[in-house]
Structures are given as C-alpha cells and as structure tokens.
Amino acid sequence: EEEVTWKDYDKSKLYTADLESALHYLLRVELATHQTLEGEKLKTFKDFVTLLYKLFPGRPHVVKLLETLQEWLVSMPLDKIPYDAILDLVNNKMRISGIYLTNHVEWVGCQGSRAQLRGYPCSLWKLFHSLTVQAAAQPNALANTEFEGDALATLKTMRGYIREFFGCRECAQHFEAMAKESMDSVKTADEAVLWLWRKHNLVNKRLAGAPSEDPESPKVEWPTPELCSACHEEINGLHNWNEKEVLVFLKRHYGAQEISLKYAD
Ligand code: FAD
C-alpha cells in the first residue's frame, strides 16, 4: 500500500489545492478515458468549461487557462474533438506565460488516511458546492453566456458532467435519480446551493459505515454543530436544520474570500 504523508489541515477551511487538484484530475485523468468528445459529451464538456471559467474561485493562472480552453472550444467548428487536442492545450501552456494548471494531485482537506480513500470524489463535491455558491454570490457572472438568468445553470451542468463523465457509474446513477426527482423545483441560485447541500447529506447518510468511509472523516450530516451551531435547532425535542443559517454558513465556507492557499503550489 502506498504510504501517505499526512498534512495538517483545518476542517473548517476550503483549500485551493483541493479545487485545483480536482481540475487536474478531471482534465488529465477522468477525461483521458474518452478518445474523442462528440454529441452530448462534447456539449456537456463545453458547458462545464464555460461555467468553470466564469465561476471557478481560483488563482488567475488557472482561470486564464480555463478561459483559453473555453475560447478554443467555442472557436472549434468541429463536432468531434479528439481528447489529445484538449490535453495539448491544457499541457502546452507554460508557467512563463502565466497560464497553467498544476500537473499532480495534492489533496489537503480531501486527503485520505489511506491512499485509496477520499481524494477526487471529495474534491468534486467541493468544486460543485463552490460553483453553486459563486453563482449565488455573483448574479451577473454568467451574463452574456447561454446560462444568463438560469438559476439552474450550475446544477444542470453538474448533472451533465456526472452523467457523461464521472468515473463512478453507480454514483452517477444515484445522482441522476435524485436530480430527476427534484432538481427542477429549484427556482433561485440560493435554492440551488441548498439543494446540493441537502442531496449531499442524503448521500452521506446512505454511505455511513460503508467500506468507502474514511474513519478519520466519518460520514455525518454536515455541517456538524462544531462547524455551525446556529445551523442546528431543536423543535419539540426533534433536530431541525435552520436553513437560513445553513445558507449563510455555506456561502462563507465555500465563498471565494476564505479559501486557503496552504499547500497550493
Ligand atoms: P465527501 O462526501 O466526499 O464530502 C467532501 C467534503 O464536503 C466533506 O469533507 C465536507 O467538508 C463537505 N461536506 C460534507 N457534506 C456536505 C454537505 N451536505 N454539503 C456541503 N458540503 C458537505 N460513493 C458511493 O459509494 N456511492 C454513491 O452513490 C456515491 N455517489 C456520489 C455522487 C456524487 C455526485 C459524488 C461527487 C460522489 C459520490 N460518491 C458516492 C462518493 C462519496 O460521496 C464521497 O465523495 C467519497 O466517499 C469520499 O468521502 P469524503 O469522506 O471525502 O466526503
């Protein structure tokens, strides 16, 4: 078994290293299992890159790479794009030009106590939570894109990405079922933030005690009272979420202002 060097981190924080590692893994590992992108896959990938370039709460050298990728995808008249061409674009940008993406994973808040635990799926959740929060925090960010005025932009794009590309097929089926059931009831960007939070907690509940659970990061309803006591209330002796407080908490936790650069290279 691969040895894990533990990095100390703060569970109340979001780390740039996790979000950038998610992008690296997504673009250079997950996408690499597809030789060419066409049809629904190509459309889904283009939408996702558009959303990322507008909303990714990252450092300028990464946002510039996403912008370059987006412009290139839009300018391509082809209805079929070989994956290698995407990889070339992602790789051939140099630090010198100030446009690049880290080329390895560096899990911090997503590190597992054993090598095969956590990592990418954890970072994908964090990426999508932060995109829903960015969309709510900057209502005009998607102006002049096909997503303008669409409160469901981030959730629909996430749904498409998970359906077309997420390597865990069982996860994709579960997520699609949840999306089909209630995603359309979301009417505002704030509701989108809360919808994803609620569904993630359902997944946590289902997976508690499963072999994929890292004992160092038990699957619990989140945020715990230690992270947000105001999020929890008791009504007639029963636990109740104060969703107004949950929204405030999510917007802070996943907001761009408080992301930690520790361990980001
Ligand atoms: P994760 O659940 O990955 O959470 C990552 C971090 O997000 C947590 O550490 C916490 O900081 C934060 N967080 C936790 N809960 C919430 C919440 N409610 N709202 C906002 N932030 C939160 N695995 C399966 O075995 N079966 C499945 O069906 C399955 N479906 C999945 C569907 C999707 C869309 C994704 C992205 C992953 C799925 N997975 C599934 C993987 C699984 O959910 C975990 O990602 C994985 O087991 C790693 O768990 P983790 O301990 O890192 O915590």
py3Dmol code that shows the C-alpha trace and the ligand (Angstrom):
import py3Dmol

protein = """\
ATOM      1  CA  GLU A   1       0.000   0.000   0.000  1.00  0.00           C
ATOM      2  CA  GLU A   2       1.132   3.469  -0.899  1.00  0.00           C
ATOM      3  CA  GLU A   3       2.337   5.464   2.043  1.00  0.00           C
ATOM      4  CA  VAL A   4       0.509   8.614   2.936  1.00  0.00           C
ATOM      5  CA  THR A   5       2.291  11.660   4.269  1.00  0.00           C
ATOM      6  CA  TRP A   6      -0.232  13.397   6.423  1.00  0.00           C
ATOM      7  CA  LYS A   7      -0.711  17.140   6.011  1.00  0.00           C
ATOM      8  CA  ASP A   8      -2.238  19.006   8.886  1.00  0.00           C
ATOM      9  CA  TYR A   9      -5.294  20.929   7.874  1.00  0.00           C
ATOM     10  CA  ASP A  10      -8.258  22.763   9.277  1.00  0.00           C
ATOM     11  CA  LYS A  11     -11.617  21.061   8.692  1.00  0.00           C
ATOM     12  CA  SER A  12     -13.393  24.390   8.794  1.00  0.00           C
ATOM     13  CA  LYS A  13     -11.497  25.543   5.689  1.00  0.00           C
ATOM     14  CA  LEU A  14     -11.660  25.060   1.953  1.00  0.00           C
ATOM     15  CA  TYR A  15      -8.299  24.640   0.207  1.00  0.00           C
ATOM     16  CA  THR A  16      -7.245  25.862  -3.237  1.00  0.00           C
ATOM     17  CA  ALA A  17      -5.060  22.756  -3.505  1.00  0.00           C
ATOM     18  CA  ASP A  18      -8.165  20.521  -3.436  1.00  0.00           C
ATOM     19  CA  LEU A  19     -10.032  22.537  -6.055  1.00  0.00           C
ATOM     20  CA  GLU A  20      -7.045  22.733  -8.409  1.00  0.00           C
ATOM     21  CA  SER A  21      -6.307  19.034  -7.896  1.00  0.00           C
ATOM     22  CA  ALA A  22      -9.929  18.334  -8.846  1.00  0.00           C
ATOM     23  CA  LEU A  23      -9.434  20.209 -12.129  1.00  0.00           C
ATOM     24  CA  HIS A  24      -6.152  18.457 -12.838  1.00  0.00           C
ATOM     25  CA  TYR A  25      -7.677  15.029 -12.224  1.00  0.00           C
ATOM     26  CA  LEU A  26     -10.800  15.831 -14.174  1.00  0.00           C
ATOM     27  CA  LEU A  27      -8.963  17.155 -17.234  1.00  0.00           C
ATOM     28  CA  ARG A  28      -5.983  14.806 -17.313  1.00  0.00           C
ATOM     29  CA  VAL A  29      -7.274  11.556 -15.824  1.00  0.00           C
ATOM     30  CA  GLU A  30     -11.061  11.293 -15.991  1.00  0.00           C
ATOM     31  CA  LEU A  31     -11.409  12.880 -19.436  1.00  0.00           C
ATOM     32  CA  ALA A  32      -8.483  10.829 -20.734  1.00  0.00           C
ATOM     33  CA  THR A  33     -10.678   7.738 -20.725  1.00  0.00           C
ATOM     34  CA  HIS A  34     -12.532   9.242 -23.713  1.00  0.00           C
ATOM     35  CA  GLN A  35     -10.706   9.260 -27.063  1.00  0.00           C
ATOM     36  CA  THR A  36     -12.973  11.785 -28.702  1.00  0.00           C
ATOM     37  CA  LEU A  37     -15.699  14.057 -27.478  1.00  0.00           C
ATOM     38  CA  GLU A  38     -18.776  14.428 -29.640  1.00  0.00           C
ATOM     39  CA  GLY A  39     -22.530  14.906 -29.405  1.00  0.00           C
ATOM     40  CA  GLU A  40     -23.910  15.134 -25.865  1.00  0.00           C
ATOM     41  CA  LYS A  41     -20.458  14.586 -24.351  1.00  0.00           C
ATOM     42  CA  LEU A  42     -18.934  17.486 -26.250  1.00  0.00           C
ATOM     43  CA  LYS A  43     -21.847  19.789 -25.430  1.00  0.00           C
ATOM     44  CA  THR A  44     -21.656  18.839 -21.750  1.00  0.00           C
ATOM     45  CA  PHE A  45     -17.915  19.426 -21.625  1.00  0.00           C
ATOM     46  CA  LYS A  46     -18.214  22.825 -23.346  1.00  0.00           C
ATOM     47  CA  ASP A  47     -20.941  23.915 -20.927  1.00  0.00           C
ATOM     48  CA  PHE A  48     -18.857  22.787 -17.995  1.00  0.00           C
ATOM     49  CA  VAL A  49     -15.772  24.696 -19.158  1.00  0.00           C
ATOM     50  CA  THR A  50     -17.879  27.839 -19.717  1.00  0.00           C
ATOM     51  CA  LEU A  51     -19.201  27.590 -16.185  1.00  0.00           C
ATOM     52  CA  LEU A  52     -15.751  26.940 -14.750  1.00  0.00           C
ATOM     53  CA  TYR A  53     -14.149  29.862 -16.481  1.00  0.00           C
ATOM     54  CA  LYS A  54     -16.845  32.217 -15.209  1.00  0.00           C
ATOM     55  CA  LEU A  55     -17.155  30.835 -11.676  1.00  0.00           C
ATOM     56  CA  PHE A  56     -14.054  28.887 -10.618  1.00  0.00           C
ATOM     57  CA  PRO A  57     -12.832  30.611  -7.443  1.00  0.00           C
ATOM     58  CA  GLY A  58      -9.209  30.054  -8.300  1.00  0.00           C
ATOM     59  CA  ARG A  59      -5.958  31.787  -8.940  1.00  0.00           C
ATOM     60  CA  PRO A  60      -5.554  33.912 -12.082  1.00  0.00           C
ATOM     61  CA  HIS A  61      -3.166  31.468 -13.798  1.00  0.00           C
ATOM     62  CA  VAL A  62      -5.833  28.750 -13.596  1.00  0.00           C
ATOM     63  CA  VAL A  63      -8.758  30.967 -14.549  1.00  0.00           C
ATOM     64  CA  LYS A  64      -6.742  32.116 -17.588  1.00  0.00           C
ATOM     65  CA  LEU A  65      -6.200  28.512 -18.603  1.00  0.00           C
ATOM     66  CA  LEU A  66      -9.940  27.869 -18.314  1.00  0.00           C
ATOM     67  CA  GLU A  67     -10.623  30.965 -20.393  1.00  0.00           C
ATOM     68  CA  THR A  68      -8.167  29.845 -23.074  1.00  0.00           C
ATOM     69  CA  LEU A  69      -9.777  26.405 -23.140  1.00  0.00           C
ATOM     70  CA  GLN A  70     -13.256  27.921 -23.363  1.00  0.00           C
ATOM     71  CA  GLU A  71     -12.323  30.236 -26.239  1.00  0.00           C
ATOM     72  CA  TRP A  72     -10.654  27.404 -28.088  1.00  0.00           C
ATOM     73  CA  LEU A  73     -13.671  25.093 -27.669  1.00  0.00           C
ATOM     74  CA  VAL A  74     -16.062  27.793 -28.888  1.00  0.00           C
ATOM     75  CA  SER A  75     -13.871  28.553 -31.911  1.00  0.00           C
ATOM     76  CA  MET A  76     -13.668  24.897 -32.958  1.00  0.00           C
ATOM     77  CA  PRO A  77     -16.017  24.321 -35.873  1.00  0.00           C
ATOM     78  CA  LEU A  78     -15.706  20.541 -35.448  1.00  0.00           C
ATOM     79  CA  ASP A  79     -18.496  18.456 -33.994  1.00  0.00           C
ATOM     80  CA  LYS A  80     -15.879  15.986 -32.806  1.00  0.00           C
ATOM     81  CA  ILE A  81     -12.811  16.866 -30.758  1.00  0.00           C
ATOM     82  CA  PRO A  82     -10.014  14.397 -30.033  1.00  0.00           C
ATOM     83  CA  TYR A  83      -9.123  14.267 -26.355  1.00  0.00           C
ATOM     84  CA  ASP A  84      -5.429  14.652 -27.234  1.00  0.00           C
ATOM     85  CA  ALA A  85      -6.101  18.131 -28.615  1.00  0.00           C
ATOM     86  CA  ILE A  86      -7.658  19.152 -25.290  1.00  0.00           C
ATOM     87  CA  LEU A  87      -4.728  17.656 -23.412  1.00  0.00           C
ATOM     88  CA  ASP A  88      -2.241  19.528 -25.625  1.00  0.00           C
ATOM     89  CA  LEU A  89      -3.948  22.777 -24.852  1.00  0.00           C
ATOM     90  CA  VAL A  90      -4.033  22.068 -21.121  1.00  0.00           C
ATOM     91  CA  ASN A  91      -0.374  20.970 -21.079  1.00  0.00           C
ATOM     92  CA  ASN A  92       1.270  23.319 -23.532  1.00  0.00           C
ATOM     93  CA  LYS A  93       0.643  26.410 -21.531  1.00  0.00           C
ATOM     94  CA  MET A  94       3.715  27.340 -19.583  1.00  0.00           C
ATOM     95  CA  ARG A  95       4.395  28.927 -16.283  1.00  0.00           C
ATOM     96  CA  ILE A  96       6.274  31.545 -18.288  1.00  0.00           C
ATOM     97  CA  SER A  97       3.094  32.703 -19.999  1.00  0.00           C
ATOM     98  CA  GLY A  98       1.287  32.837 -16.672  1.00  0.00           C
ATOM     99  CA  ILE A  99      -1.279  30.269 -17.776  1.00  0.00           C
ATOM    100  CA  TYR A 100      -1.088  26.809 -16.229  1.00  0.00           C
ATOM    101  CA  LEU A 101      -2.684  24.156 -14.094  1.00  0.00           C
ATOM    102  CA  THR A 102      -0.876  22.014 -11.561  1.00  0.00           C
ATOM    103  CA  ASN A 103       0.016  18.605 -13.031  1.00  0.00           C
ATOM    104  CA  HIS A 104      -0.396  16.432  -9.942  1.00  0.00           C
ATOM    105  CA  VAL A 105      -2.855  15.920  -7.144  1.00  0.00           C
ATOM    106  CA  GLU A 106      -2.231  17.454  -3.765  1.00  0.00           C
ATOM    107  CA  TRP A 107      -5.149  16.556  -1.501  1.00  0.00           C
ATOM    108  CA  VAL A 108      -5.408  18.587   1.685  1.00  0.00           C
ATOM    109  CA  GLY A 109      -8.974  18.817   3.002  1.00  0.00           C
ATOM    110  CA  CYS A 110      -9.662  15.787   0.779  1.00  0.00           C
ATOM    111  CA  GLN A 111      -6.694  13.654   1.823  1.00  0.00           C
ATOM    112  CA  GLY A 112      -7.499  10.163   2.974  1.00  0.00           C
ATOM    113  CA  SER A 113      -5.924   8.330   5.882  1.00  0.00           C
ATOM    114  CA  ARG A 114      -5.216   5.601   3.305  1.00  0.00           C
ATOM    115  CA  ALA A 115      -4.293   6.254  -0.314  1.00  0.00           C
ATOM    116  CA  GLN A 116      -7.486   4.871  -1.875  1.00  0.00           C
ATOM    117  CA  LEU A 117      -9.841   6.853   0.339  1.00  0.00           C
ATOM    118  CA  ARG A 118     -11.365  10.284  -0.388  1.00  0.00           C
ATOM    119  CA  GLY A 119      -9.387  12.351  -2.943  1.00  0.00           C
ATOM    120  CA  TYR A 120     -11.137  13.022  -6.226  1.00  0.00           C
ATOM    121  CA  PRO A 121     -14.811  12.354  -5.342  1.00  0.00           C
ATOM    122  CA  CYS A 122     -14.417  14.557  -2.279  1.00  0.00           C
ATOM    123  CA  SER A 123     -12.890  17.335  -4.362  1.00  0.00           C
ATOM    124  CA  LEU A 124     -15.631  17.087  -6.966  1.00  0.00           C
ATOM    125  CA  TRP A 125     -18.270  17.683  -4.289  1.00  0.00           C
ATOM    126  CA  LYS A 126     -16.294  20.676  -3.040  1.00  0.00           C
ATOM    127  CA  LEU A 127     -15.865  22.012  -6.555  1.00  0.00           C
ATOM    128  CA  PHE A 128     -19.588  21.847  -7.261  1.00  0.00           C
ATOM    129  CA  HIS A 129     -20.560  23.311  -3.895  1.00  0.00           C
ATOM    130  CA  SER A 130     -18.232  26.227  -4.518  1.00  0.00           C
ATOM    131  CA  LEU A 131     -19.618  26.749  -8.040  1.00  0.00           C
ATOM    132  CA  THR A 132     -23.200  26.929  -6.718  1.00  0.00           C
ATOM    133  CA  VAL A 133     -22.051  29.419  -4.083  1.00  0.00           C
ATOM    134  CA  GLN A 134     -20.175  31.535  -6.646  1.00  0.00           C
ATOM    135  CA  ALA A 135     -23.272  31.631  -8.867  1.00  0.00           C
ATOM    136  CA  ALA A 136     -25.339  32.882  -5.921  1.00  0.00           C
ATOM    137  CA  ALA A 137     -22.708  35.408  -4.832  1.00  0.00           C
ATOM    138  CA  GLN A 138     -22.199  36.939  -8.284  1.00  0.00           C
ATOM    139  CA  PRO A 139     -25.569  37.059 -10.031  1.00  0.00           C
ATOM    140  CA  ASN A 140     -24.063  38.720 -13.104  1.00  0.00           C
ATOM    141  CA  ALA A 141     -21.140  36.365 -13.617  1.00  0.00           C
ATOM    142  CA  LEU A 142     -22.993  34.371 -16.262  1.00  0.00           C
ATOM    143  CA  ALA A 143     -24.210  37.398 -18.246  1.00  0.00           C
ATOM    144  CA  ASN A 144     -23.550  37.042 -21.981  1.00  0.00           C
ATOM    145  CA  THR A 145     -23.332  33.278 -21.784  1.00  0.00           C
ATOM    146  CA  GLU A 146     -26.073  30.814 -22.638  1.00  0.00           C
ATOM    147  CA  PHE A 147     -26.637  30.498 -18.882  1.00  0.00           C
ATOM    148  CA  GLU A 148     -27.699  34.101 -18.322  1.00  0.00           C
ATOM    149  CA  GLY A 149     -30.624  34.279 -15.892  1.00  0.00           C
ATOM    150  CA  ASP A 150     -30.700  30.498 -15.385  1.00  0.00           C
ATOM    151  CA  ALA A 151     -30.850  29.652 -11.657  1.00  0.00           C
ATOM    152  CA  LEU A 152     -30.269  26.010 -12.530  1.00  0.00           C
ATOM    153  CA  ALA A 153     -27.084  26.629 -14.553  1.00  0.00           C
ATOM    154  CA  THR A 154     -24.644  25.087 -12.090  1.00  0.00           C
ATOM    155  CA  LEU A 155     -26.837  22.151 -11.079  1.00  0.00           C
ATOM    156  CA  LYS A 156     -27.720  21.255 -14.677  1.00  0.00           C
ATOM    157  CA  THR A 157     -24.080  21.399 -15.673  1.00  0.00           C
ATOM    158  CA  MET A 158     -23.070  19.263 -12.706  1.00  0.00           C
ATOM    159  CA  ARG A 159     -25.797  16.769 -13.593  1.00  0.00           C
ATOM    160  CA  GLY A 160     -24.497  16.595 -17.161  1.00  0.00           C
ATOM    161  CA  TYR A 161     -20.882  16.175 -16.073  1.00  0.00           C
ATOM    162  CA  ILE A 162     -21.716  13.416 -13.603  1.00  0.00           C
ATOM    163  CA  ARG A 163     -23.905  11.623 -16.137  1.00  0.00           C
ATOM    164  CA  GLU A 164     -21.456  11.797 -19.035  1.00  0.00           C
ATOM    165  CA  PHE A 165     -18.052  11.617 -17.358  1.00  0.00           C
ATOM    166  CA  PHE A 166     -17.930  10.747 -13.657  1.00  0.00           C
ATOM    167  CA  GLY A 167     -15.938   7.524 -13.387  1.00  0.00           C
ATOM    168  CA  CYS A 168     -18.080   6.144 -10.556  1.00  0.00           C
ATOM    169  CA  ARG A 169     -21.048   4.870 -12.559  1.00  0.00           C
ATOM    170  CA  GLU A 170     -23.001   3.760  -9.530  1.00  0.00           C
ATOM    171  CA  CYS A 171     -22.655   7.273  -8.098  1.00  0.00           C
ATOM    172  CA  ALA A 172     -23.841   8.731 -11.398  1.00  0.00           C
ATOM    173  CA  GLN A 173     -26.983   6.595 -11.327  1.00  0.00           C
ATOM    174  CA  HIS A 174     -27.781   7.619  -7.775  1.00  0.00           C
ATOM    175  CA  PHE A 175     -27.188  11.276  -8.548  1.00  0.00           C
ATOM    176  CA  GLU A 176     -29.307  11.151 -11.704  1.00  0.00           C
ATOM    177  CA  ALA A 177     -32.188   9.667  -9.720  1.00  0.00           C
ATOM    178  CA  MET A 178     -32.016  12.493  -7.166  1.00  0.00           C
ATOM    179  CA  ALA A 179     -31.769  15.101  -9.900  1.00  0.00           C
ATOM    180  CA  LYS A 180     -34.742  13.699 -11.782  1.00  0.00           C
ATOM    181  CA  GLU A 181     -36.843  13.737  -8.663  1.00  0.00           C
ATOM    182  CA  SER A 182     -36.440  17.337  -7.549  1.00  0.00           C
ATOM    183  CA  MET A 183     -33.819  19.417  -9.344  1.00  0.00           C
ATOM    184  CA  ASP A 184     -36.457  21.173 -11.437  1.00  0.00           C
ATOM    185  CA  SER A 185     -38.121  22.589  -8.333  1.00  0.00           C
ATOM    186  CA  VAL A 186     -35.090  24.844  -7.783  1.00  0.00           C
ATOM    187  CA  LYS A 187     -36.001  28.430  -8.675  1.00  0.00           C
ATOM    188  CA  THR A 188     -33.172  30.619  -7.376  1.00  0.00           C
ATOM    189  CA  ALA A 189     -29.393  30.475  -7.069  1.00  0.00           C
ATOM    190  CA  ASP A 190     -29.752  30.293  -3.261  1.00  0.00           C
ATOM    191  CA  GLU A 191     -32.099  27.323  -3.577  1.00  0.00           C
ATOM    192  CA  ALA A 192     -29.517  25.637  -5.794  1.00  0.00           C
ATOM    193  CA  VAL A 193     -26.915  25.969  -3.021  1.00  0.00           C
ATOM    194  CA  LEU A 194     -29.307  24.400  -0.521  1.00  0.00           C
ATOM    195  CA  TRP A 195     -30.484  21.685  -2.917  1.00  0.00           C
ATOM    196  CA  LEU A 196     -26.931  20.413  -3.397  1.00  0.00           C
ATOM    197  CA  TRP A 197     -26.248  20.568   0.339  1.00  0.00           C
ATOM    198  CA  ARG A 198     -29.414  18.552   1.090  1.00  0.00           C
ATOM    199  CA  LYS A 199     -28.612  15.911  -1.533  1.00  0.00           C
ATOM    200  CA  HIS A 200     -25.014  15.600  -0.370  1.00  0.00           C
ATOM    201  CA  ASN A 201     -26.288  14.922   3.143  1.00  0.00           C
ATOM    202  CA  LEU A 202     -28.600  12.221   1.778  1.00  0.00           C
ATOM    203  CA  VAL A 203     -25.588  10.598   0.125  1.00  0.00           C
ATOM    204  CA  ASN A 204     -23.625  10.857   3.396  1.00  0.00           C
ATOM    205  CA  LYS A 205     -26.465   9.161   5.235  1.00  0.00           C
ATOM    206  CA  ARG A 206     -26.629   6.347   2.719  1.00  0.00           C
ATOM    207  CA  LEU A 207     -22.859   5.783   2.807  1.00  0.00           C
ATOM    208  CA  ALA A 208     -22.314   5.984   6.572  1.00  0.00           C
ATOM    209  CA  GLY A 209     -20.462   2.853   7.652  1.00  0.00           C
ATOM    210  CA  ALA A 210     -19.744   1.735   4.049  1.00  0.00           C
ATOM    211  CA  PRO A 211     -16.224   0.487   3.143  1.00  0.00           C
ATOM    212  CA  SER A 212     -15.511   3.778   1.345  1.00  0.00           C
ATOM    213  CA  GLU A 213     -15.849   5.658   4.627  1.00  0.00           C
ATOM    214  CA  ASP A 214     -12.593   7.029   5.974  1.00  0.00           C
ATOM    215  CA  PRO A 215     -12.567   6.562   9.776  1.00  0.00           C
ATOM    216  CA  GLU A 216     -10.779   9.909  10.006  1.00  0.00           C
ATOM    217  CA  SER A 217     -13.670  11.569   8.130  1.00  0.00           C
ATOM    218  CA  PRO A 218     -16.856   9.818   9.167  1.00  0.00           C
ATOM    219  CA  LYS A 219     -19.939  10.378   7.020  1.00  0.00           C
ATOM    220  CA  VAL A 220     -22.103  12.652   9.091  1.00  0.00           C
ATOM    221  CA  GLU A 221     -24.812  15.183   8.486  1.00  0.00           C
ATOM    222  CA  TRP A 222     -22.899  18.303   7.669  1.00  0.00           C
ATOM    223  CA  PRO A 223     -22.103  20.956   8.888  1.00  0.00           C
ATOM    224  CA  THR A 224     -21.699  19.463  12.339  1.00  0.00           C
ATOM    225  CA  PRO A 225     -22.625  21.571  15.386  1.00  0.00           C
ATOM    226  CA  GLU A 226     -18.886  22.231  15.920  1.00  0.00           C
ATOM    227  CA  LEU A 227     -18.688  23.852  12.488  1.00  0.00           C
ATOM    228  CA  CYS A 228     -22.019  25.682  12.714  1.00  0.00           C
ATOM    229  CA  SER A 229     -24.015  25.595  15.902  1.00  0.00           C
ATOM    230  CA  ALA A 230     -26.582  28.105  14.618  1.00  0.00           C
ATOM    231  CA  CYS A 231     -27.393  25.675  11.782  1.00  0.00           C
ATOM    232  CA  HIS A 232     -28.870  23.228  14.293  1.00  0.00           C
ATOM    233  CA  GLU A 233     -32.065  23.741  16.308  1.00  0.00           C
ATOM    234  CA  GLU A 234     -34.360  21.613  18.334  1.00  0.00           C
ATOM    235  CA  ILE A 235     -38.099  21.892  17.844  1.00  0.00           C
ATOM    236  CA  ASN A 236     -40.254  19.853  20.242  1.00  0.00           C
ATOM    237  CA  GLY A 237     -37.256  17.708  21.055  1.00  0.00           C
ATOM    238  CA  LEU A 238     -36.527  16.978  17.385  1.00  0.00           C
ATOM    239  CA  HIS A 239     -33.495  18.044  15.435  1.00  0.00           C
ATOM    240  CA  ASN A 240     -34.186  20.672  12.819  1.00  0.00           C
ATOM    241  CA  TRP A 241     -31.930  22.450  10.357  1.00  0.00           C
ATOM    242  CA  ASN A 242     -32.109  26.212  10.383  1.00  0.00           C
ATOM    243  CA  GLU A 243     -31.749  26.568   6.617  1.00  0.00           C
ATOM    244  CA  LYS A 244     -31.286  30.302   6.731  1.00  0.00           C
ATOM    245  CA  GLU A 245     -28.199  29.778   8.868  1.00  0.00           C
ATOM    246  CA  VAL A 246     -27.073  26.848   6.731  1.00  0.00           C
ATOM    247  CA  LEU A 247     -27.158  29.095   3.671  1.00  0.00           C
ATOM    248  CA  VAL A 248     -25.115  31.762   5.445  1.00  0.00           C
ATOM    249  CA  PHE A 249     -22.634  29.100   6.528  1.00  0.00           C
ATOM    250  CA  LEU A 250     -22.338  27.532   3.057  1.00  0.00           C
ATOM    251  CA  LYS A 251     -21.810  30.911   1.443  1.00  0.00           C
ATOM    252  CA  ARG A 252     -18.979  31.622   3.824  1.00  0.00           C
ATOM    253  CA  HIS A 253     -17.405  28.152   3.819  1.00  0.00           C
ATOM    254  CA  TYR A 254     -17.485  27.790   0.040  1.00  0.00           C
ATOM    255  CA  GLY A 255     -17.092  31.507  -0.707  1.00  0.00           C
ATOM    256  CA  ALA A 256     -14.058  32.833  -2.549  1.00  0.00           C
ATOM    257  CA  GLN A 257     -12.892  35.070   0.321  1.00  0.00           C
ATOM    258  CA  GLU A 258     -11.843  32.374   2.746  1.00  0.00           C
ATOM    259  CA  ILE A 259     -10.129  29.783   0.575  1.00  0.00           C
ATOM    260  CA  SER A 260      -6.761  28.782   1.976  1.00  0.00           C
ATOM    261  CA  LEU A 261      -3.676  28.760  -0.240  1.00  0.00           C
ATOM    262  CA  LYS A 262      -1.786  26.487   2.126  1.00  0.00           C
ATOM    263  CA  TYR A 263      -0.084  23.600   0.263  1.00  0.00           C
ATOM    264  CA  ALA A 264      -1.069  25.055  -3.140  1.00  0.00           C
ATOM    265  CA  ASP A 265       1.981  25.132  -5.399  1.00  0.00           C
TER     266      ASP A 265
END
"""
ligand_1 = """\
53
FAD
P -17.472 13.694 0.833
O -18.866 13.200 0.959
O -16.811 13.489 -0.466
O -17.506 15.247 1.180
C -16.394 16.087 0.948
C -16.442 17.238 1.913
O -17.576 18.060 1.647
C -16.596 16.845 3.372
O -15.354 16.519 3.922
C -17.176 18.122 3.970
O -16.147 19.073 4.176
C -18.062 18.616 2.859
N -19.466 18.208 3.002
C -19.955 17.060 3.531
N -21.296 17.055 3.454
C -21.668 18.189 2.860
C -22.922 18.749 2.515
N -24.075 18.131 2.785
N -22.937 19.960 1.895
C -21.800 20.609 1.628
N -20.578 20.131 1.941
C -20.508 18.935 2.556
N -19.954 6.983 -3.259
C -20.604 5.782 -3.171
O -20.047 4.846 -2.608
N -21.882 5.643 -3.658
C -22.532 6.673 -4.294
O -23.663 6.521 -4.743
C -21.867 7.921 -4.424
N -22.445 8.966 -5.081
C -21.722 10.115 -5.309
C -22.281 11.136 -6.073
C -21.550 12.276 -6.367
C -22.168 13.354 -7.213
C -20.219 12.418 -5.884
C -19.401 13.634 -6.220
C -19.669 11.415 -5.105
C -20.402 10.250 -4.801
N -19.860 9.211 -4.052
C -20.544 8.037 -3.892
C -18.580 9.404 -3.330
C -18.856 9.826 -1.888
O -19.968 10.731 -1.818
C -17.670 10.564 -1.277
O -17.282 11.626 -2.115
C -16.468 9.685 -1.032
O -16.842 8.529 -0.308
C -15.397 10.456 -0.203
O -15.992 10.852 1.019
P -15.455 12.001 1.940
O -15.323 11.466 3.320
O -14.246 12.606 1.369
O -16.630 13.103 1.996
"""
view = py3Dmol.view(width=600, height=400)
view.addModel(protein, "pdb")
view.setStyle({"model": 0}, {"cartoon": {"style": "trace"}})
view.addModel(ligand_1, "xyz")
view.setStyle({"model": 1}, {"stick": {}})
view.zoomTo()
view.show()
